[in-house]
């Protein structure tokens, strides 16, 4: 009958040391993995922040292109350059918003003019004076708009109600003048409005 010898003290010490070293290696590996994730996350945040800053600086240029386009001045080679600039900005994550007829949202729109109309069923955008932009989910500039909302039918005895029918050209002209006044007060027409600013 054979007897298995008990492990020596040296062998037990070697096993314990190996277990400790394995635990140390696992801890260091986990710390390194967490460090790499943190560095990658920080790098992405810096890249997104830099991209957002560059796109925000381009907004006055895009506004100028919009104004020129509304006057029919964006043609030929200038149109090709303008289209490429807008396509590049969109590829980098810039999204334009603000369209006539969409519901008014104070988180996305800054109203510089309000009128009522018996035909209106809800507050909605009557005219877009300056488009809003977002980068990803973050709004970098609200849209400056004229808003129309529901109002009573004009009555013979109500002088205010008699003016409730909206003349879109008049709304657009008044609101454009208000935007220009705000831009001039802010130090020039080339600066984007602050996201929470008021006229």
C-alpha positions in Angstrom: 0.0 0.0 0.0 1.5 3.3 -1.1 1.2 6.5 0.9 1.0 9.9 -0.8 3.4 12.2 0.8 2.0 15.5 2.2 3.0 18.6 0.3 6.1 20.2 1.7 6.0 23.7 3.2 8.0 25.0 0.2 5.5 23.8 -2.3 2.6 25.3 -0.3 4.5 28.6 -0.1 5.1 28.6 -3.9 1.4 27.9 -4.5 0.4 30.8 -2.3 2.9 33.1 -3.9 1.6 32.1 -7.4 -2.0 32.8 -6.3 -1.0 36.3 -5.0 0.9 37.1 -8.2 -2.1 36.0 -10.3 -4.4 38.2 -8.2 -2.0 41.1 -8.6 -1.8 40.5 -12.4 -5.6 40.4 -12.6 -5.9 43.7 -10.6 -3.3 45.4 -12.8 -5.0 44.2 -15.9 -8.4 45.5 -14.7 -6.9 48.8 -13.8 -5.3 49.1 -17.2 -8.5 48.2 -19.0 -10.4 50.9 -17.0 -7.6 53.4 -17.7 -7.9 52.7 -21.5 -11.7 53.1 -21.4 -11.3 56.4 -19.5 -8.7 57.7 -22.0 -10.8 56.7 -25.0 -13.9 58.4 -23.4 -11.9 61.6 -22.7 -10.5 61.6 -26.2 -14.0 61.3 -27.7 -15.3 64.1 -25.5 -12.4 66.4 -26.5 -13.0 65.6 -30.1 -16.7 66.2 -29.9 -16.2 69.5 -28.0 -13.7 70.7 -30.6 -16.0 69.7 -33.5 -18.9 71.6 -31.8 -16.8 74.7 -31.4 -15.8 74.8 -35.0 -19.3 74.2 -36.2 -20.6 76.9 -33.9 -18.1 79.3 -35.4 -19.4 78.5 -38.9 -23.0 79.5 -38.0 -22.7 83.2 -39.1 -21.3 82.0 -42.4 -24.2 79.7 -42.9 -26.6 82.6 -42.0 -25.0 84.8 -44.6 -25.4 82.0 -47.2 -29.1 81.6 -46.2 -29.6 85.4 -46.6 -27.9 85.4 -50.0 -29.9 82.4 -51.1 -33.2 84.1 -50.0 -32.2 87.0 -52.3 -31.3 84.7 -55.2 -27.6 85.4 -55.0 -26.4 81.9 -54.5 -25.7 80.7 -58.0 -23.0 79.2 -60.1 -19.6 78.4 -58.5 -20.7 80.1 -55.2 -23.7 77.7 -55.0 -21.3 74.8 -55.4 -19.1 76.0 -52.6 -22.1 76.8 -50.4 -23.5 73.3 -51.0 -20.1 71.6 -50.2 -19.8 73.7 -47.0 -23.3 72.7 -45.8 -22.8 69.1 -46.7 -19.5 69.0 -44.8 -21.1 70.6 -41.7 -23.9 68.1 -41.8 -21.4 65.2 -42.2 -19.7 66.5 -39.0 -23.0 66.4 -37.1 -24.6 69.8 -37.6 -28.4 69.6 -38.0 -30.5 72.6 -39.0 -34.0 73.0 -37.6 -36.8 75.5 -37.7 -39.4 75.4 -40.5 -42.6 77.3 -41.1 -45.7 75.5 -39.9 -43.9 73.4 -37.2 -45.3 73.7 -33.6 -43.7 76.4 -31.5 -41.3 74.9 -28.9 -39.7 77.4 -26.5 -36.7 75.0 -26.0 -36.0 75.2 -29.8 -37.4 78.5 -30.9 -37.0 82.1 -29.8 -40.1 84.1 -30.7 -39.4 87.7 -31.6 -42.9 88.4 -32.9 -46.3 86.9 -32.0 -49.6 87.3 -33.8 -53.0 85.6 -33.6 -55.2 84.2 -36.3 -58.7 82.7 -36.2 -57.4 80.0 -38.6 -54.6 78.9 -36.1 -55.3 75.9 -34.0 -52.0 75.9 -32.0 -49.0 78.1 -31.6 -46.8 77.5 -34.6 -43.9 79.0 -36.6 -45.2 81.6 -39.1 -41.8 82.7 -40.3 -38.2 81.5 -39.7 -35.8 84.5 -39.4 -32.7 82.6 -38.5 -32.4 78.8 -38.4 -31.5 76.9 -35.3 -28.8 74.3 -35.1 -27.9 71.3 -33.0 -24.9 69.1 -32.9 -25.9 65.6 -32.0 -28.5 66.0 -29.3 -27.2 69.4 -28.1 -28.9 72.6 -29.3 -26.1 75.1 -30.1 -28.4 77.8 -31.2 -32.2 78.2 -31.1 -34.2 79.3 -34.1 -35.4 82.8 -34.2 -39.0 82.8 -35.4 -42.3 84.7 -35.7 -45.1 82.8 -34.1 -48.8 82.7 -34.8 -51.4 81.4 -32.4 -55.1 80.9 -32.1 -57.3 84.0 -31.5 -60.9 85.0 -31.5 -62.8 85.8 -34.6 -62.6 89.5 -35.4 -65.6 91.4 -33.9 -67.0 94.8 -34.8 -66.6 96.1 -31.2 -63.1 94.8 -30.7 -60.4 96.9 -32.3 -57.6 94.6 -31.2 -59.4 91.5 -32.6 -59.7 93.3 -36.0 -55.9 93.1 -36.3 -55.6 89.4 -35.6 -55.5 88.2 -39.2 -51.9 87.6 -40.0 -50.1 89.2 -42.9 -47.1 86.9 -43.3 -45.0 89.5 -45.2 -45.6 92.1 -42.4 -44.7 89.5 -39.7 -41.5 88.6 -41.6 -40.5 92.2 -42.1 -41.2 93.2 -38.4 -39.4 90.1 -37.1 -36.4 90.6 -39.4 -36.0 94.1 -38.1 -36.1 92.8 -34.6 -33.4 90.2 -35.3 -31.2 92.9 -36.9 -31.7 95.1 -33.8 -30.7 92.2 -31.6 -27.6 91.4 -33.7 -26.5 95.1 -33.7 -27.0 95.3 -30.0 -24.9 92.2 -29.5 -22.0 93.7 -31.5 -22.7 92.8 -35.1 -24.8 90.6 -37.3 -22.2 87.9 -37.5 -22.5 86.6 -34.0 -24.8 83.7 -33.1 -27.5 84.4 -30.5 -27.1 82.7 -27.1 -29.3 79.6 -26.8 -31.4 81.1 -24.0 -31.3 84.7 -25.1 -34.3 86.9 -25.5 -35.0 89.7 -28.0 
